[in-house]
Amino acid sequence: MKESIKITEPDYVRLNSLVHDALKQKGTDKQNLVVLSEKLEKAKRVPTFEIPHDRITMNSVVEVYDPENNQSMTIKLVFPREADFKQGNISILSLLGSALIGCREGSKIFYDVPAGKKEIVVRRIVYQPEYGPKNKSEFILLFN
């Protein structure tokens, strides 16, 4: 059985608007937008205060593991204007970003890349805006 995706109402509203606005623009990669749009429609929308602490929301900082390359990296899921791969800020409109939203800690995620399918494992959520960091030292690292 496939795991259900949960998303906060505010994230749903902002992302749905983002997708619809981007679809109207010329030169936009429509495939990524369609993937995100379909995911939003399938997701269970919940009030912010009901989102579980182990779910990825917008602006979550997440440690992911790539089993193919045996590498981990910490990324932040952001809106397109804040995207900066060198800083670890991954756009929600990227293939990886669309795959991550609404998933939970421990999830194995498969998403399409130009070379085929890619697998990523969500090791842990370091920071989720609805709950904050899991401990004080992570908070200091994130905001200094």
N, C-alpha and C positions, 0 to 999 in steps of 0.2 A: 504494500500500500504506500502510495506517495504521500510524503509529509505535506500538511497544509501550510500555506504561507499566511502570515499575519502582518498587517501594516496599520500604522496609526491613521486616523481620519485626516489629521493635518498633512501628513506625508502623502496620502492618497490624493487629496485635493490639489496640492502643489505639483505633484508629479503628473497627474492627469492633465492639468493645465499646461505644463511644460511640454508634454508629448503632443498635445493638440496644436500648440503654437509652433513647435518645431516641424510638424508635418506640413505646415503651410509654407515653410521656407524652402527656397530652391537650394540644391546642393547638399541637402541633409541626407545622411545615411538612413534611409527609411527602414531598412531591415532591423536595425537596433531599436528603433522606435516602436515597431510592430511587436517585437519580443517583449519590450517593457510594457506596452499597452495590454498585451494578452496576460501578462503576469499580474498587472494591477486588477484586471477584471476577475481573475481567479482568486485573488487574495481575500482573506477575511479581514474586513475593516473593523478596527476596535478603537474605542476612545483612548487617548494617550495614557491615561492612568491605568488602563487595563492591559497594556502591552507587556508581555513577560520580559523580564530582565535579560533573558538569553536570546532575544530576537534582534536582528540587525535593522536599525532604523536609519534615516538620513542623519549624517554627521556622526555615526558610530565609528569608533576606531576598533579595527578587527585584526587579529593575527590569523593569517591564512597559510596553509602548507600546500606546496606543489609536489606531489609524490613523484612525478615524472623527473623533476630536476632535484629532488630531495632538498628543497629550499623553503624556508619560511620568510614571510615578510609581514610587516605591520602596515596597514593602509587605513585611510579614512574615506568613507563614502560621502561624496559631496555633490552639489549641484554643478553643472558644467562651467559656470564662470569661475569657480574656485578650484577647478581641476589643475593639478600640477604633478605629473608622475614622479618627478625628482623629489618632491616633498612627500610622496606617498598619498596624495589626494587623488582618488579615483572617481571619475565622473559616473553618475548614475546612468548616463546615456552610453557608456562603454559596455561592451559585452560582459565583462567581469562585474561591473557595477549593477547592471540589470539582473545578473544572476544572484547577487548577494542580498538584495533588498528583501526583507521579510523572513530570511532564513534564520535558523537557530544555531547556537554554538554546537559543534560536533557534526554538523551537516556535511555530507559529501555533495558537492555541486558539480554538475556536468553542464558545460555551455559550449556553444559553437565558436570556433575560431577559424580563420582562413585555412589552416592546415587540417581541420577536422574537429574532433571533440577534445575538450580540455577538462581535466578534473582538478578541483581545488577542495581542500578540506578546511572548514572553519574551525580552527583550534580553540580560539577563545575570543570573547568580546572584552576588550580592554576598557572601553568607555562607550556608554550608551547615553545620549543626552537626557533621556527620561529618568535615568537612575544615577548617572554620574559614574566615576571610576570605582572599581571594586575595592581599592584600598588607597590610603593617603599617599604612598610613595608613587603610585601610578598617576595620581592627580598632579603631583609636583612635576613629574616628567612631562606630562602632557601640556601643562600650562606655563612652563618656564622657558 
